[in-house]
Each structure stands twice: as C-alpha cells, then as structure tokens.
Amino acid sequence: MGKAKITVTGTASKPPKKKDDGVIDLLIKVDMSPSVPKGLKSLGQSICLVHVGSKTWKKVEGIVKDDSFYIIQGELKACVSPKNVPYVEVVAFDISIKEDAVVKEQPKKAPKKEPEEKLKKETPKQVEPVKKEVQKQEVQPPKEQSNKSKQKKNKFNGRMTKFVEWYKPEEIIYISYHELILTEDEHLKAKELWLNGVFKAVNERKEIKSPMAVRPINGKYALVMGMKHFIVAKIFEMDNVPVVVRDMSYDEFLEKYTEK
C-alpha cells in the first residue's frame, strides 16, 4: 500500500483548537486550481482538517495571527462528514507561516439604486405581471419518496446487506477512535452513506450501541464492517467505541455472515 503526501496552503476558517493530548486542530478551506488536465473536472473547494503535533506547532506558535497564511506538509486521509460532505484529514509533519501572504476579502459593492423618478413612473399594470410570475414559481410540496429510492438507503456500495447473528455480547471490547483505521478498498471507495439516522441516535445517546467488526493490524484495528459507526466515532472523537475482533476481510465477513 502506498502513502499519500499533501501540501496545504491557506488561512484557517476557525481559530486553532488545542485538544487535551496537546494536538492542535486547524480547519482550512482550500480551492482546487481550475486548470486541470483535459477531460478531468475541477473538484472545487475542499475542507481540510489538519492535526499538528505540539512539537511541530512550537515552530509557529509565537507568530500565529487570525489571518496567518499557513504552509503545511503532511499525510492525508479522505473522510465524510455527517452531512455526507467529503473532507480531507491531514497529519502535519511540517508547518510554516508566510506572513506577507494575507488573504483579504474584497469589499462588496452596494446595490445600484434606481432613480426615484423612474420608480414613480411605474404603473400598477407594470407591476401586476411580476406578481403573477412569482405565484407560478411557488414551491410544490415534496412528493412521497418512491420504494426504489427508499431501498437505496439500505445499500452499501450497491449491495443489500442483511446479517445473521455474528457476535456474542461477551466478545465486545471498547477502544478509542484513535485506534481505528481504514484499509479496505470497499470502504475507501464508498460512494453512498446515509448517516442521518446513525448520527442523530449517537448524538442523543452519546454512545454507539452496535459494535463494529475489526481486525488487528500494526497495533491498531482495521475496519471490517460498520462504516457508518466508524465515521460517527471519528466525528465525535469517542474513546469508548464497541468493537468485535474478526480476523477476516470485508468480503470474507459478507460471505460468512450475510443472510443467504
């Protein structure tokens, strides 16, 4: 498996946030260059959540300002927010500040006012068609969702998954979100994830009830099954994530525990 390195430049959308373990979090919005190779589409704006270690942060700690322009090098991982918005999580191994590159917001021009004499000349006959046009554009109530679209909520990468009983309560252990990683192509290439229900339930209970299937790898735990809970655990930074160890791949898990 290869490693992906990235250089992130820009100003932080929010002030730097220091966590209990001393790591500094920076939220930076970056724009992709519109000049991309022929045949490829520009992805537009992206959100980068950058984690900076305490030793690395000391290089710039004394000169950081609200409008500081950061130059960060690190390794990245693709993630998905609760609103199904993709973002990039970056672990920084070098950081610097370019003090003369301050991004200034251009002042907005005030809307052009029509002369009062022109407004007085308008008759009710001129205004009436405009009112009728607005009435035509009233938003219609949303139609009931079709069965076909409802079924999509039960799909993960195009597969309908209904599992048989695959664990016993005594097999559950609890780990920190720091120990969870993604290695399976099926997870890294996931296109559809409906997180609304899971996100709301975990936010209300402050816990994940159903365990994820994981396998040990290099001192951490690689996800086998439970992508939605994986993302929610990362977002809420949970230190009591329920998991069950299964030394198998994603495909092997489906083959063994999917209802035939």
TORKE-955576 format. One line per field, with one value per residue (C-alpha): x, y, z; residue in three letters; chain; residue number from 1. Coordinates in pm, whole numbers. Example, Ala and Ser with C-alpha at 12.3 -4.5 7.8 and 13.67 -1.06 7.14 Angstrom:
east (1230 | 1367);
north (-450 | -106);
up (780 | 714);
type (Ala | Ser);
mol (A | A);
seq (1 | 2);
***
This chain:
east (0 | 136 | 149 | -20 | 152 | -4 | 84 | -196 | -178 | -429 | -577 | -770 | -1151 | -1156 | -901 | -658 | -811 | -585 | -704 | -635 | -347 | -170 | -255 | -360 | -650 | -672 | -973 | -867 | -1084 | -883 | -971 | -859 | -690 | -934 | -651 | -684 | -581 | -817 | -1108 | -1098 | -1335 | -1218 | -1343 | -1379 | -1346 | -1235 | -1224 | -901 | -887 | -519 | -374 | -47 | 163 | 278 | 647 | 566 | 329 | 608 | 772 | 490 | 318 | 472 | 377 | 28 | -242 | -608 | -518 | -196 | -130 | -20 | 205 | 160 | 305 | 166 | -9 | -379 | -689 | -1028 | -1331 | -1705 | -1892 | -2234 | -2396 | -2233 | -1975 | -1627 | -1327 | -956 | -793 | -422 | -150 | 116 | 487 | 596 | 433 | 535 | 368 | 407 | 345 | 321 | 51 | -263 | -588 | -811 | -1180 | -1284 | -1544 | -1890 | -2038 | -2360 | -2659 | -2733 | -3037 | -3292 | -3375 | -3686 | -3842 | -3826 | -3993 | -4276 | -4349 | -4420 | -4792 | -4989 | -5017 | -4637 | -4615 | -4905 | -4738 | -4445 | -4675 | -4837 | -4500 | -4399 | -4717 | -4636 | -4300 | -4439 | -4262 | -4471 | -4479 | -4228 | -4366 | -4363 | -4036 | -4061 | -3986 | -3688 | -3521 | -3604 | -3419 | -3104 | -3077 | -3019 | -2739 | -2364 | -2164 | -2456 | -2503 | -2812 | -2681 | -2885 | -2665 | -2719 | -2616 | -2238 | -2121 | -2193 | -2217 | -1916 | -1698 | -1739 | -1435 | -1404 | -1130 | -1055 | -1134 | -755 | -705 | -946 | -811 | -938 | -755 | -1025 | -1087 | -1462 | -1458 | -1219 | -1426 | -1769 | -1997 | -2325 | -2353 | -2678 | -2563 | -2863 | -3022 | -2695 | -2562 | -2883 | -2901 | -2537 | -2564 | -2863 | -2724 | -2358 | -2267 | -2259 | -2468 | -2395 | -2031 | -1815 | -1622 | -1245 | -921 | -586 | -313 | 16 | -104 | -435 | -770 | -868 | -1241 | -1405 | -1773 | -1955 | -1853 | -2128 | -2030 | -1661 | -1730 | -1951 | -1689 | -1424 | -1650 | -1744 | -1386 | -1522 | -1295 | -1544 | -1614 | -1760 | -1590 | -1567 | -1242 | -1282 | -963 | -1110 | -1153 | -1467 | -1555 | -1492 | -1719 | -2000 | -1960 | -1980 | -2239 | -2472 | -2812 | -2832);
north (0 | 344 | 665 | 992 | 1322 | 1666 | 2036 | 2255 | 2635 | 2892 | 3068 | 2889 | 2917 | 2900 | 2979 | 2691 | 2440 | 2269 | 1926 | 1751 | 1549 | 1869 | 1826 | 2144 | 2122 | 2366 | 2386 | 2518 | 2561 | 2527 | 2577 | 2341 | 2506 | 2547 | 2444 | 2067 | 1820 | 1795 | 1558 | 1595 | 1804 | 2052 | 1943 | 2300 | 2387 | 2127 | 2122 | 2014 | 1922 | 1943 | 1784 | 1944 | 1786 | 2001 | 1992 | 2091 | 2368 | 2533 | 2639 | 2890 | 2930 | 3269 | 3430 | 3291 | 3552 | 3528 | 3590 | 3383 | 3207 | 2851 | 2627 | 2270 | 1940 | 1609 | 1283 | 1269 | 1053 | 1100 | 1126 | 1204 | 1446 | 1378 | 1576 | 1346 | 1613 | 1479 | 1635 | 1560 | 1480 | 1569 | 1479 | 1753 | 1680 | 2037 | 2380 | 2739 | 3078 | 3317 | 3650 | 3860 | 3640 | 3764 | 3691 | 3997 | 3982 | 4220 | 4478 | 4412 | 4674 | 4834 | 4751 | 5013 | 5220 | 5313 | 5686 | 5781 | 5942 | 5611 | 5426 | 5680 | 5635 | 5261 | 5188 | 4904 | 4741 | 4707 | 4553 | 4307 | 4062 | 4031 | 3925 | 3660 | 3523 | 3486 | 3294 | 3046 | 2973 | 2869 | 2561 | 2248 | 2010 | 1724 | 1403 | 1088 | 902 | 606 | 250 | 243 | 543 | 406 | 87 | 286 | 371 | 3 | -30 | -14 | 2 | -150 | -449 | -526 | -640 | -836 | -1007 | -1317 | -1310 | -1267 | -1194 | -1262 | -979 | -1110 | -1067 | -688 | -478 | -97 | 102 | 467 | 625 | 686 | 311 | 276 | 287 | 214 | -29 | -197 | -66 | -119 | 142 | 389 | 393 | 413 | 649 | 639 | 660 | 764 | 894 | 1099 | 826 | 698 | 1048 | 1159 | 845 | 865 | 1239 | 1180 | 877 | 983 | 622 | 361 | 55 | -183 | -298 | -276 | -572 | -503 | -691 | -612 | -464 | -296 | -214 | -67 | -203 | -200 | -172 | -485 | -389 | -82 | 218 | 447 | 391 | 433 | 783 | 886 | 763 | 978 | 1285 | 1268 | 1162 | 876 | 685 | 404 | 256 | -100 | -350 | -725 | -869 | -1080 | -1175 | -1158 | -921 | -729 | -986 | -1278 | -1119 | -1077 | -1433 | -1576 | -1358 | -1232 | -1400 | -1619);
up (0 | -97 | 106 | 5 | 88 | 50 | 79 | 219 | 197 | 319 | 618 | 894 | 890 | 1272 | 1546 | 1622 | 1866 | 2121 | 2237 | 2568 | 2420 | 2305 | 1935 | 1754 | 1503 | 1210 | 975 | 634 | 323 | 2 | -364 | -640 | -935 | -1228 | -1463 | -1465 | -1737 | -2034 | -1972 | -1592 | -1382 | -1118 | -774 | -649 | -281 | -24 | 355 | 526 | 896 | 987 | 1304 | 1422 | 1697 | 1990 | 1886 | 1528 | 1646 | 1851 | 1521 | 1458 | 1796 | 1870 | 1536 | 1471 | 1396 | 1295 | 929 | 922 | 590 | 665 | 454 | 577 | 460 | 578 | 504 | 423 | 458 | 286 | 517 | 504 | 733 | 895 | 613 | 355 | 262 | 180 | 354 | 395 | 730 | 733 | 984 | 959 | 976 | 889 | 922 | 846 | 806 | 514 | 683 | 364 | 206 | 378 | 201 | 213 | 141 | -136 | -25 | -161 | -391 | -277 | -499 | -760 | -667 | -929 | -953 | -757 | -1065 | -1257 | -970 | -956 | -1326 | -1287 | -1306 | -1139 | -1485 | -1499 | -1152 | -1185 | -1430 | -1192 | -907 | -1124 | -1225 | -860 | -785 | -1060 | -901 | -562 | -427 | -455 | -156 | -195 | -340 | -134 | -177 | -413 | -299 | -532 | -365 | -18 | -100 | -171 | 199 | 269 | 16 | 77 | -248 | -437 | -203 | 2 | 341 | 595 | 853 | 1060 | 1429 | 1408 | 1765 | 2131 | 2389 | 2583 | 2273 | 2270 | 2368 | 2381 | 2206 | 2123 | 1787 | 1754 | 1713 | 1416 | 1059 | 706 | 477 | 267 | -88 | -36 | 243 | 78 | -244 | -79 | -274 | -75 | 302 | 471 | 811 | 929 | 1144 | 1293 | 1359 | 1535 | 1751 | 1862 | 1926 | 2157 | 2344 | 2340 | 2268 | 1992 | 2078 | 1790 | 1764 | 1452 | 1317 | 1315 | 1270 | 1440 | 1219 | 1323 | 1675 | 1555 | 1438 | 1068 | 995 | 853 | 879 | 1021 | 806 | 939 | 1304 | 1207 | 1066 | 1360 | 1611 | 1437 | 1422 | 1793 | 1891 | 2104 | 2340 | 2412 | 2070 | 2086 | 1852 | 1798 | 1660 | 1348 | 1165 | 815 | 521 | 425 | 155 | 389 | 650 | 395 | 275 | 626 | 797 | 521 | 516 | 202);
type (Met | Gly | Lys | Ala | Lys | Ile | Thr | Val | Thr | Gly | Thr | Ala | Ser | Lys | Pro | Pro | Lys | Lys | Lys | Asp | Asp | Gly | Val | Ile | Asp | Leu | Leu | Ile | Lys | Val | Asp | Met | Ser | Pro | Ser | Val | Pro | Lys | Gly | Leu | Lys | Ser | Leu | Gly | Gln | Ser | Ile | Cys | Leu | Val | His | Val | Gly | Ser | Lys | Thr | Trp | Lys | Lys | Val | Glu | Gly | Ile | Val | Lys | Asp | Asp | Ser | Phe | Tyr | Ile | Ile | Gln | Gly | Glu | Leu | Lys | Ala | Cys | Val | Ser | Pro | Lys | Asn | Val | Pro | Tyr | Val | Glu | Val | Val | Ala | Phe | Asp | Ile | Ser | Ile | Lys | Glu | Asp | Ala | Val | Val | Lys | Glu | Gln | Pro | Lys | Lys | Ala | Pro | Lys | Lys | Glu | Pro | Glu | Glu | Lys | Leu | Lys | Lys | Glu | Thr | Pro | Lys | Gln | Val | Glu | Pro | Val | Lys | Lys | Glu | Val | Gln | Lys | Gln | Glu | Val | Gln | Pro | Pro | Lys | Glu | Gln | Ser | Asn | Lys | Ser | Lys | Gln | Lys | Lys | Asn | Lys | Phe | Asn | Gly | Arg | Met | Thr | Lys | Phe | Val | Glu | Trp | Tyr | Lys | Pro | Glu | Glu | Ile | Ile | Tyr | Ile | Ser | Tyr | His | Glu | Leu | Ile | Leu | Thr | Glu | Asp | Glu | His | Leu | Lys | Ala | Lys | Glu | Leu | Trp | Leu | Asn | Gly | Val | Phe | Lys | Ala | Val | Asn | Glu | Arg | Lys | Glu | Ile | Lys | Ser | Pro | Met | Ala | Val | Arg | Pro | Ile | Asn | Gly | Lys | Tyr | Ala | Leu | Val | Met | Gly | Met | Lys | His | Phe | Ile | Val | Ala | Lys | Ile | Phe | Glu | Met | Asp | Asn | Val | Pro | Val | Val | Val | Arg | Asp | Met | Ser | Tyr | Asp | Glu | Phe | Leu | Glu | Lys | Tyr | Thr | Glu | Lys);
mol (A | A | A | A | A | A | A | A | A | A | A | A | A | A | A | A | A | A | A | A | A | A | A | A | A | A | A | A | A | A | A | A | A | A | A | A | A | A | A | A | A | A | A | A | A | A | A | A | A | A | A | A | A | A | A | A | A | A | A | A | A | A | A | A | A | A | A | A | A | A | A | A | A | A | A | A | A | A | A | A | A | A | A | A | A | A | A | A | A | A | A | A | A | A | A | A | A | A | A | A | A | A | A | A | A | A | A | A | A | A | A | A | A | A | A | A | A | A | A | A | A | A | A | A | A | A | A | A | A | A | A | A | A | A | A | A | A | A | A | A | A | A | A | A | A | A | A | A | A | A | A | A | A | A | A | A | A | A | A | A | A | A | A | A | A | A | A | A | A | A | A | A | A | A | A | A | A | A | A | A | A | A | A | A | A | A | A | A | A | A | A | A | A | A | A | A | A | A | A | A | A | A | A | A | A | A | A | A | A | A | A | A | A | A | A | A | A | A | A | A | A | A | A | A | A | A | A | A | A | A | A | A | A | A | A | A | A | A | A | A | A | A | A | A | A | A | A | A | A | A | A | A | A | A | A | A | A | A | A | A);
seq (1 | 2 | 3 | 4 | 5 | 6 | 7 | 8 | 9 | 10 | 11 | 12 | 13 | 14 | 15 | 16 | 17 | 18 | 19 | 20 | 21 | 22 | 23 | 24 | 25 | 26 | 27 | 28 | 29 | 30 | 31 | 32 | 33 | 34 | 35 | 36 | 37 | 38 | 39 | 40 | 41 | 42 | 43 | 44 | 45 | 46 | 47 | 48 | 49 | 50 | 51 | 52 | 53 | 54 | 55 | 56 | 57 | 58 | 59 | 60 | 61 | 62 | 63 | 64 | 65 | 66 | 67 | 68 | 69 | 70 | 71 | 72 | 73 | 74 | 75 | 76 | 77 | 78 | 79 | 80 | 81 | 82 | 83 | 84 | 85 | 86 | 87 | 88 | 89 | 90 | 91 | 92 | 93 | 94 | 95 | 96 | 97 | 98 | 99 | 100 | 101 | 102 | 103 | 104 | 105 | 106 | 107 | 108 | 109 | 110 | 111 | 112 | 113 | 114 | 115 | 116 | 117 | 118 | 119 | 120 | 121 | 122 | 123 | 124 | 125 | 126 | 127 | 128 | 129 | 130 | 131 | 132 | 133 | 134 | 135 | 136 | 137 | 138 | 139 | 140 | 141 | 142 | 143 | 144 | 145 | 146 | 147 | 148 | 149 | 150 | 151 | 152 | 153 | 154 | 155 | 156 | 157 | 158 | 159 | 160 | 161 | 162 | 163 | 164 | 165 | 166 | 167 | 168 | 169 | 170 | 171 | 172 | 173 | 174 | 175 | 176 | 177 | 178 | 179 | 180 | 181 | 182 | 183 | 184 | 185 | 186 | 187 | 188 | 189 | 190 | 191 | 192 | 193 | 194 | 195 | 196 | 197 | 198 | 199 | 200 | 201 | 202 | 203 | 204 | 205 | 206 | 207 | 208 | 209 | 210 | 211 | 212 | 213 | 214 | 215 | 216 | 217 | 218 | 219 | 220 | 221 | 222 | 223 | 224 | 225 | 226 | 227 | 228 | 229 | 230 | 231 | 232 | 233 | 234 | 235 | 236 | 237 | 238 | 239 | 240 | 241 | 242 | 243 | 244 | 245 | 246 | 247 | 248 | 249 | 250 | 251 | 252 | 253 | 254 | 255 | 256 | 257 | 258 | 259 | 260);
***
